[in-house]
Structure formats: structure tokens, C-alpha cells
């Protein structure tokens, strides 16, 4: 899929505004940056995506809709959209961030895209913001994974155990501090099947998901027999 310049989707009013420059300015470059716009854009994006999903999937329950929304508004998705529209090349960075490749960093690109969404809303209004979001999210909306594929490992494990009338797993998570670098280790225990799997990650949630994924594989082997 060929990349497209984001400015082709923006009005001249936006491109000539100070807000547009602000949306592309990282905090490493100036105190007048995109952080406030990113905060606002995140809320606008969440609203419009929720509105779209509510109308598009009338048979989905709250959990299904929430997982779809999380998939669409996560940093990884926003970064892919930003890269497709050449947004990274336009971001204004401080010297240190520029030298370290900040214009290719997922979080920086994602924040800039959310800030730009806020600018479209502030300059061109609600309907143009809705149209802009639908345009840039088009490919991801059309290729949404199934509801089951969007479930995380903890959810899948819980549902699998409940379907077999088995007690839910216990998660024992500990914080590890090595040379001031924080990480987490989790043990996922399913007593009834004598399963104990470990998982590690940069935060508590990630470590639990890794452990749950390992335990889920073990459970699937047991229930296949």
C-alpha cells in the first residue's frame, strides 16, 4: 500500500494555522508543543470510533465493542496510520530526539496523529473531524479481526476454564528492580490441573498476559485429550 501525504487530507485553513504547527511539535523541541492537543484528540478519537462501532455492529455487546475500540485507538494502530501518511517526517523534534530517531518512534507518531485530529476538530468542525477519522482509519476498520481474535489471553483462559466448570486461575505478580530498571514477573496457577506458568514484562499487565498465554496453551492440550 503506497503512502499518502497527510496534508492532502487537510484544508488550507488547517495547514496555514498555528495549531497545525503545534500539533507537529514534540515537547523536546518547544514548551509550546502538542501535548494538550494530543490529550484533546485522544478524547475526540475515542468518541467517534465508539460512535462508528455502535452503529456498525448492533449485535456486539459492550465487551466486543470495547475490544474493537481498543484495537483501533491503540498506539500501534495510530503509528501505522501515521507512517502510511508520512506524518513522522513532519514532526518537529529537539536535537536529541531527532538524532535518536524520534520521528520513527511509535509513541511520538501516535501522539502527533491524535494532536492533528484535535486540530481538524477545532479548525474545521465536528463533521470534518468525523470524515477525517473515517478516511485515515478506513483500512483498519475494513479489516477488523474477529471478536474472538481480539480477546486477550487472560480473557480466553478465563472463558475456557468457565466452559469446563473449572476454578479461575490465580495470578501472583512481583515487581523486580534491577539497577533501577523495573520489570514484572507473574505466576499463573491453575490448581485443578496442576499448572503453573510464568511470564515477564515491562508492566504488570504484560507479565500476566504472557503467563496466561502459556497457561492457555497447556489447558488447550489437556482439553483436547
C-alpha positions as CSV (number, residue, x, y, z in Angstrom):
1,X,0.0,0.0,0.0
2,X,1.6,3.3,-1.2
3,X,1.9,6.0,1.4
4,X,0.0,9.3,1.1
5,X,0.9,12.7,2.4
6,X,-1.4,13.6,5.3
7,X,-1.6,17.2,4.0
8,X,-3.7,16.0,1.0
9,X,-6.5,15.4,3.5
10,X,-6.2,18.7,5.3
11,X,-7.8,22.0,4.4
12,X,-5.7,25.1,3.6
13,X,-7.2,26.7,6.7
14,X,-5.6,23.9,8.8
15,X,-2.3,23.9,7.0
16,X,-1.9,27.6,7.5
17,X,-2.8,27.6,11.2
18,X,-0.5,27.8,14.2
19,X,-2.4,24.9,15.6
20,X,-1.2,22.7,12.8
21,X,2.4,23.6,13.7
22,X,1.7,23.0,17.3
23,X,0.3,19.5,16.6
24,X,3.6,18.5,15.0
25,X,5.8,19.9,17.7
26,X,7.2,17.5,20.2
27,X,7.9,18.5,23.7
28,X,11.6,18.1,23.1
29,X,11.5,21.0,20.6
30,X,9.5,23.6,22.5
31,X,7.4,24.3,25.5
32,X,4.6,25.1,23.0
33,X,4.1,21.6,21.9
34,X,1.4,19.0,21.0
35,X,0.7,17.6,24.5
36,X,-2.5,19.5,25.2
37,X,-3.8,18.8,21.6
38,X,-2.9,15.1,22.0
39,X,-5.0,15.0,25.2
40,X,-8.0,16.5,23.4
41,X,-7.5,14.5,20.2
42,X,-7.5,11.2,22.2
43,X,-10.9,12.0,23.6
44,X,-12.3,13.0,20.2
45,X,-10.9,9.9,18.5
46,X,-12.4,7.7,21.2
47,X,-15.8,9.2,20.8
48,X,-16.0,9.0,17.0
49,X,-14.6,5.4,16.9
50,X,-17.2,4.4,19.6
51,X,-19.9,6.1,17.6
52,X,-18.9,4.2,14.5
53,X,-18.7,0.8,16.2
54,X,-22.0,1.3,18.0
55,X,-23.8,1.9,14.6
56,X,-21.8,-0.7,12.6
57,X,-22.0,-3.6,15.0
58,X,-25.5,-3.6,16.5
59,X,-25.2,-7.2,17.7
60,X,-21.9,-6.7,19.6
61,X,-22.1,-6.5,23.4
62,X,-20.1,-4.0,25.5
63,X,-17.1,-6.2,25.7
64,X,-16.9,-6.8,22.0
65,X,-17.2,-3.1,21.3
66,X,-14.6,-2.2,23.8
67,X,-12.1,-4.6,22.4
68,X,-12.7,-3.3,18.9
69,X,-12.2,0.3,20.1
70,X,-9.1,-0.6,22.0
71,X,-7.6,-2.3,18.8
72,X,-8.4,0.8,16.7
73,X,-7.1,3.5,19.0
74,X,-4.0,1.7,20.4
75,X,-0.6,3.3,19.8
76,X,0.4,0.6,17.4
77,X,-2.5,1.3,15.1
78,X,-2.1,5.1,15.3
79,X,1.6,4.8,14.5
80,X,0.9,2.6,11.4
81,X,-1.6,5.2,10.2
82,X,0.9,8.0,10.8
83,X,3.6,6.2,8.9
84,X,1.3,5.5,6.0
85,X,0.5,9.2,5.8
86,X,4.2,10.3,6.2
87,X,3.4,12.0,9.4
88,X,6.7,11.1,11.1
89,X,8.8,13.2,8.6
90,X,6.8,16.3,9.5
91,X,7.2,16.1,13.3
92,X,9.3,18.8,14.8
93,X,11.8,17.3,17.3
94,X,14.5,18.6,19.6
95,X,18.1,17.8,18.5
96,X,18.4,14.8,20.9
97,X,15.2,13.2,19.9
98,X,16.0,13.8,16.2
99,X,19.3,12.1,16.5
100,X,17.9,9.1,18.3
101,X,15.3,8.5,15.6
102,X,12.3,10.0,17.3
103,X,10.4,10.6,14.1
104,X,10.1,6.8,13.7
105,X,9.1,6.1,17.3
106,X,5.5,4.7,17.6
107,X,4.5,6.8,20.6
108,X,5.7,10.1,19.1
109,X,3.9,9.4,15.8
110,X,0.7,8.3,17.5
111,X,0.7,11.4,19.8
112,X,1.1,13.7,16.8
113,X,-1.8,12.0,14.9
114,X,-4.1,12.4,17.9
115,X,-3.0,16.1,18.2
116,X,-3.8,16.5,14.5
117,X,-7.2,15.1,15.0
118,X,-7.9,17.7,17.6
119,X,-6.8,20.4,15.1
120,X,-9.2,19.2,12.5
121,X,-12.0,19.4,15.0
122,X,-11.0,22.8,16.3
123,X,-10.4,24.4,12.9
124,X,-12.9,22.7,10.6
125,X,-15.5,21.4,13.0
126,X,-17.2,18.2,14.1
127,X,-18.3,16.8,10.7
128,X,-14.9,17.3,9.1
129,X,-13.3,15.6,12.1
130,X,-15.6,12.6,11.7
131,X,-14.9,12.4,8.0
132,X,-11.1,12.8,8.5
133,X,-11.1,9.9,11.1
134,X,-13.1,7.6,8.8
135,X,-10.7,8.3,6.0
136,X,-7.5,7.6,7.9
137,X,-8.9,4.6,9.7
138,X,-10.6,3.1,6.6
139,X,-8.2,0.1,6.0
140,X,-8.2,-0.8,9.7
141,X,-12.0,-0.6,10.0
142,X,-12.4,-2.8,7.0
143,X,-10.0,-5.4,8.3
144,X,-11.0,-5.6,11.9
145,X,-10.2,-9.0,13.5
146,X,-13.0,-11.2,14.7
147,X,-14.3,-10.7,18.2
148,X,-12.6,-13.9,19.4
149,X,-9.3,-12.9,17.9
150,X,-9.4,-9.6,19.7
151,X,-9.7,-11.3,23.1
152,X,-6.5,-11.2,25.1
153,X,-5.0,-14.4,26.7
154,X,-6.4,-13.8,30.2
155,X,-10.0,-13.5,28.8
156,X,-9.6,-16.6,26.6
157,X,-8.2,-18.6,29.5
158,X,-11.0,-17.5,31.8
159,X,-13.7,-18.4,29.3
160,X,-12.1,-21.7,28.6
161,X,-12.0,-22.6,32.3
162,X,-15.5,-21.4,32.9
163,X,-16.8,-23.5,30.0
164,X,-15.3,-26.6,31.7
165,X,-16.6,-25.6,35.2
166,X,-13.0,-25.1,36.4
167,X,-11.9,-22.6,39.0
168,X,-10.3,-19.4,37.6
169,X,-6.5,-19.0,37.7
170,X,-4.6,-17.2,40.4
171,X,-2.1,-14.5,39.3
172,X,0.9,-13.8,41.6
173,X,2.8,-10.8,40.3
174,X,6.0,-9.4,41.7
175,X,7.9,-6.3,40.8
176,X,11.6,-6.7,40.0
177,X,14.1,-3.8,40.4
178,X,17.5,-4.4,38.8
179,X,19.8,-1.5,38.6
180,X,16.8,0.9,38.8
181,X,15.1,-0.9,35.8
182,X,11.6,-2.0,36.8
183,X,10.0,-5.2,35.4
184,X,7.3,-7.6,36.5
185,X,7.1,-11.4,36.8
186,X,3.8,-13.2,37.1
187,X,3.0,-16.8,38.0
188,X,-0.3,-18.0,36.6
189,X,-1.6,-21.0,38.7
190,X,-4.5,-23.3,37.8
191,X,-4.6,-25.6,40.9
192,X,-7.1,-28.1,39.5
193,X,-4.8,-29.0,36.6
194,X,-1.5,-28.5,38.5
195,X,-0.4,-25.8,36.0
196,X,2.0,-23.0,37.0
197,X,3.3,-20.8,34.2
198,X,5.5,-17.7,34.4
199,X,5.5,-14.5,32.4
200,X,7.6,-11.4,32.5
201,X,7.0,-7.9,31.1
202,X,7.7,-4.2,31.4
203,X,4.4,-3.8,33.3
204,X,2.1,-5.9,35.4
205,X,-0.5,-6.4,32.6
206,X,2.1,-7.6,30.1
207,X,3.6,-10.1,32.5
208,X,0.1,-11.5,33.3
209,X,-0.8,-11.8,29.7
210,X,2.4,-13.7,28.9
211,X,1.8,-16.1,31.8
212,X,-1.9,-16.5,30.8
213,X,-0.9,-17.3,27.2
214,X,1.4,-20.1,28.4
215,X,-1.2,-21.5,30.7
216,X,-3.8,-21.3,27.9
217,X,-1.7,-23.5,25.7
218,X,-1.4,-26.1,28.5
219,X,-5.1,-26.1,29.1
220,X,-5.9,-26.5,25.4
221,X,-3.6,-29.6,25.3
222,X,-5.4,-31.0,28.3
223,X,-9.0,-30.4,27.0
224,X,-8.1,-31.9,23.5
225,X,-7.3,-35.2,25.1
